């Protein structure tokens, strides 16, 4: 049985949650749907951050710690007007991963983050969806830049940050991981 905090509150509260979720912009790419996180997405999130892949984001985390991170990426929408998206396969509805425009203690600017399940790795989903979110942030939020914090041992995410246009891989003590900070410049500032 699931702990109470992983289950929806029935009745009017569930309706309120749906209203808030509907405010999060949805995006479609050729193969994906990006939408607001829902409670039933938490298992996929926990799979990523509680398992071996979690070592790249300050873990592996306990399920309770993963819950706080998941709640954070969801609640950023109310606090900042940006937050996390669940990325699902448009054809099957399977949760592939998450793309995040977040802010945590220690971040120097809005973070462009990406967390994907192992089964989705190496298929271009992370680039396809993170590029879509990056462009939306520059065009619609008019952000001057974004940062991606990537563990120095995570070669695949380092390659992705660079492919997304991230520059200036400087050391950043993010989450105690010895991460690198990649700066994504707005189109006006790229040269």
Buried (B, 14 or more C-beta within 10 A) or exposed (E): EEEEEBEEEEEEEEEEBEEEBEEBEEBEBEBBBBBBBBBEBBEBBBBBBBBEBBBBBBBBBEEEBBBEBBEBBBBBBEEEEBBBBBBBBBEEEEBBBBBBBBBBEEBBBBBBBBBBBEEBBEEBBBBBBBBBBBEBBBEEBEBEBBBBBBBBEBEEBBEBBBEBBBEEBEEBEBBEBEBBBBBBBBEEEEE
